[in-house]
Amino acid sequence: MFDLAIILYTLRRFGSPALTGWVAFAAFGPGLIASPFAGALLDRLRAPLAIIVDMLITAGLVLALIFIDQAEQLGPASLIVLVTMCSLTSPLSASGIRVLIPRLVPDDALERANALDTGSYALIEVVGPALAGGLFGFAGPAATMVVIVIFYALAATSLIPILRTAKTPTAGQPTTLIGEAVAGLAHIARHPTLRGLAIAYSIYQMSWGVLLVVVPVAVFRALGPSANDDRPRPRD
């Protein structure tokens, strides 16, 4: 929901496709850069705790965005800063759920758990944007963002019982967080299969990021400010 809502919000609030592109980059780019450090941090923390921290931080930042916007103090720079801060903690959830599942189920149930995770993710990836778009159109941007904050808070709350059941990671060699992140990147660079997956996934994410901006911008230009205007529009 947030990925689409922040694009629609930027287009409606500022009407600038260029700024929308920068906001989309702020929503994904910093998180990708921080992901090696998030992976190293997950080796040290309990995965449910890391996910809860990300959910609460994101909920707080989106709530701050709502308040600043309602006070008519939100500008392009402050919007990009808030979205960037949301992105920086996002790998804790994105990677944390993949770390958490093997720690919650026995080995013979891992394939079924992964299948359930993949299936539910595919379903929510369709339902979430549809819900965000519907809410944005009928209830407005502020109400949509409030619903997103509520969902983040509910997600964080639902993980509290798992804090008592998830296995704590085994302590390893005492190394720094930066050292672990660099070692992980070096391992990927040396391993042909992992290196190929990293390159392919990066290209996929780049194309998805372009699509996420281009489609709303195209719809906005076709149906946005002039959607209710019956006068003929000049052709480009």
C-alpha positions as CSV (number, residue, x, y, z in Angstrom):
1,M,0.0,0.0,0.0
2,F,2.7,2.5,0.9
3,D,4.7,2.0,-2.3
4,L,1.7,3.1,-4.4
5,A,0.2,5.6,-2.0
6,I,3.4,7.6,-1.7
7,I,3.6,7.8,-5.5
8,L,0.0,8.9,-5.8
9,Y,0.4,11.3,-2.9
10,T,3.4,13.0,-4.5
11,L,1.7,13.4,-7.8
12,R,-1.5,14.8,-6.2
13,R,0.3,17.1,-3.8
14,F,3.0,18.5,-6.1
15,G,2.0,17.5,-9.6
16,S,5.6,16.8,-10.6
17,P,6.6,13.6,-12.3
18,A,10.3,14.4,-11.8
19,L,9.8,14.8,-8.0
20,T,7.7,11.6,-8.0
21,G,10.7,9.8,-9.5
22,W,13.0,11.1,-6.8
23,V,10.5,10.1,-4.1
24,A,10.3,6.6,-5.6
25,F,14.1,6.4,-5.6
26,A,14.1,7.6,-1.9
27,A,11.6,4.8,-1.1
28,F,13.8,2.1,-2.5
29,G,17.4,3.2,-3.1
30,P,18.5,3.9,0.5
31,G,17.0,0.6,1.6
32,L,19.0,-1.3,-1.0
33,I,22.2,0.4,0.0
34,A,21.5,-0.4,3.7
35,S,20.5,-4.0,3.1
36,P,24.0,-5.5,3.7
37,F,24.1,-3.8,7.1
38,A,20.5,-5.0,7.8
39,G,21.5,-8.6,7.0
40,A,24.5,-8.3,9.4
41,L,22.2,-6.8,12.0
42,L,19.7,-9.6,11.7
43,D,22.5,-12.0,12.5
44,R,22.8,-10.3,15.9
45,L,19.2,-9.5,16.7
46,R,16.1,-11.6,17.1
47,A,14.3,-11.3,13.7
48,P,10.8,-10.5,15.2
49,L,12.3,-7.6,17.2
50,A,14.0,-6.2,14.0
51,I,10.7,-6.4,12.1
52,I,8.8,-4.7,15.0
53,V,11.4,-1.9,15.1
54,D,11.0,-1.3,11.3
55,M,7.2,-1.4,11.5
56,L,7.0,1.1,14.4
57,I,9.6,3.5,12.9
58,T,7.8,3.5,9.5
59,A,4.4,4.0,11.2
60,G,5.8,6.9,13.2
61,L,7.4,8.5,10.1
62,V,4.2,8.2,8.0
63,L,2.2,9.7,10.9
64,A,4.7,12.6,11.0
65,L,4.2,13.0,7.3
66,I,0.4,13.3,7.8
67,F,0.8,15.9,10.6
68,I,3.3,18.0,8.7
69,D,1.2,17.9,5.6
70,Q,-2.0,18.9,7.5
71,A,0.0,21.8,9.0
72,E,0.8,22.8,5.4
73,Q,4.6,22.6,6.1
74,L,5.5,19.7,3.9
75,G,7.8,20.6,1.0
76,P,9.7,18.4,-1.5
77,A,12.8,18.2,0.7
78,S,11.0,17.2,3.9
79,L,9.0,14.6,1.9
80,I,12.1,13.0,0.5
81,V,13.8,13.0,3.9
82,L,10.8,11.2,5.5
83,V,10.6,8.7,2.7
84,T,14.3,8.1,2.9
85,M,14.2,7.4,6.6
86,C,11.3,4.9,6.0
87,S,13.5,3.2,3.3
88,L,16.6,2.8,5.5
89,T,14.9,0.4,8.0
90,S,12.8,-1.5,5.4
91,P,15.4,-4.3,4.8
92,L,14.8,-5.3,8.5
93,S,11.3,-6.5,7.5
94,A,12.0,-7.6,4.0
95,S,14.9,-9.8,5.0
96,G,13.7,-10.4,8.6
97,I,10.7,-12.5,7.5
98,R,12.9,-14.8,5.4
99,V,15.2,-15.2,8.4
100,L,12.3,-15.7,10.8
101,I,10.4,-18.5,9.0
102,P,13.2,-21.2,9.3
103,R,13.5,-20.4,13.0
104,L,9.7,-20.9,13.6
105,V,9.0,-24.2,11.9
106,P,10.7,-27.6,12.0
107,D,12.8,-28.7,9.0
108,D,10.2,-31.0,7.6
109,A,7.7,-28.2,7.4
110,L,10.0,-25.6,5.9
111,E,8.9,-26.2,2.3
112,R,5.2,-25.8,3.2
113,A,6.0,-22.6,5.2
114,N,7.9,-21.1,2.3
115,A,5.0,-22.0,0.0
116,L,2.6,-20.3,2.3
117,D,4.9,-17.2,2.6
118,T,5.2,-17.0,-1.2
119,G,1.5,-17.4,-1.9
120,S,0.4,-14.9,0.8
121,Y,3.0,-12.4,-0.5
122,A,1.7,-12.7,-4.1
123,L,-1.9,-12.2,-2.9
124,I,-1.1,-9.2,-0.7
125,E,1.1,-7.7,-3.5
126,V,-2.2,-7.5,-5.6
127,V,-4.6,-6.6,-2.8
128,G,-2.5,-4.0,-1.2
129,P,-2.1,-1.6,-4.1
130,A,-5.7,-2.1,-5.1
131,L,-6.8,-1.1,-1.6
132,A,-4.4,1.9,-1.6
133,G,-5.7,3.1,-4.9
134,G,-9.4,2.7,-3.9
135,L,-8.9,4.4,-0.6
136,F,-6.9,7.2,-2.2
137,G,-9.7,7.8,-4.8
138,F,-12.7,7.6,-2.4
139,A,-11.3,8.7,1.0
140,G,-8.3,10.9,0.0
141,P,-4.6,10.8,0.7
142,A,-4.8,11.6,4.5
143,A,-7.2,8.8,5.2
144,T,-5.1,6.4,3.1
145,M,-2.0,7.2,5.0
146,V,-3.8,6.8,8.4
147,V,-4.9,3.3,7.3
148,I,-1.3,2.5,6.4
149,V,-0.2,3.6,9.9
150,I,-2.8,1.4,11.5
151,F,-1.8,-1.6,9.4
152,Y,1.9,-1.1,10.4
153,A,0.9,-0.8,14.1
154,L,-1.2,-4.0,13.8
155,A,1.6,-5.8,12.1
156,A,4.1,-4.9,14.8
157,T,1.6,-5.9,17.6
158,S,0.9,-9.2,16.0
159,L,4.6,-10.1,16.2
160,I,4.9,-9.6,20.0
161,P,3.9,-13.2,20.9
162,I,6.5,-14.5,18.4
163,L,9.2,-12.7,20.4
164,R,8.9,-15.5,23.0
165,T,9.0,-18.4,20.6
166,A,11.5,-17.4,17.9
167,K,15.0,-18.9,18.3
168,T,17.8,-16.5,19.2
169,P,20.6,-16.5,16.7
170,T,23.8,-18.4,17.7
171,A,26.6,-16.1,18.7
172,G,29.4,-16.1,16.2
173,Q,32.9,-14.5,15.9
174,P,33.0,-11.0,17.4
175,T,33.2,-8.8,14.3
176,T,32.0,-5.3,13.6
177,L,28.7,-4.6,11.8
178,I,30.6,-3.0,8.9
179,G,33.0,-6.0,8.7
180,E,30.1,-8.4,8.5
181,A,28.4,-6.4,5.8
182,V,31.6,-6.1,3.7
183,A,32.3,-9.9,4.2
184,G,28.8,-10.6,2.9
185,L,29.2,-8.5,-0.2
186,A,32.6,-10.0,-0.9
187,H,31.1,-13.5,-0.6
188,I,28.4,-12.6,-3.1
189,A,30.9,-11.1,-5.5
190,R,33.0,-14.3,-5.4
191,H,30.1,-16.8,-5.8
192,P,29.0,-17.0,-9.5
193,T,25.4,-18.1,-8.6
194,L,24.8,-15.5,-5.9
195,R,26.5,-12.8,-8.1
196,G,24.1,-13.7,-11.0
197,L,21.1,-13.6,-8.7
198,A,22.1,-10.2,-7.3
199,I,22.5,-8.7,-10.8
200,A,19.2,-10.2,-12.1
201,Y,17.3,-9.0,-9.0
202,S,18.8,-5.5,-9.3
203,I,17.7,-5.2,-12.9
204,Y,14.2,-6.5,-11.9
205,Q,14.0,-4.0,-9.1
206,M,15.1,-1.2,-11.5
207,S,12.4,-2.1,-14.0
208,W,9.7,-2.4,-11.3
209,G,10.7,1.0,-9.9
210,V,10.3,2.6,-13.4
211,L,6.9,0.9,-13.9
212,L,5.7,2.0,-10.4
213,V,6.3,5.6,-11.4
214,V,5.4,5.5,-15.1
215,V,1.9,4.0,-14.8
216,P,0.6,6.4,-12.1
217,V,2.1,9.4,-14.0
218,A,0.5,8.2,-17.3
219,V,-2.9,7.8,-15.5
220,F,-2.5,11.1,-13.8
221,R,-1.8,12.9,-17.1
222,A,-4.8,11.2,-18.8
223,L,-7.4,11.4,-16.0
224,G,-5.9,13.6,-13.3
225,P,-6.7,17.3,-13.1
226,S,-8.7,17.2,-16.3
227,A,-10.7,14.0,-15.5
228,N,-13.9,16.0,-14.8
229,D,-13.3,18.6,-17.5
230,D,-15.3,18.0,-20.6
231,R,-13.4,20.5,-22.7
232,P,-11.2,18.9,-25.4
233,R,-7.5,18.6,-24.4
234,P,-4.7,19.5,-26.8
235,R,-2.7,16.6,-28.1
236,D,1.0,16.3,-27.3
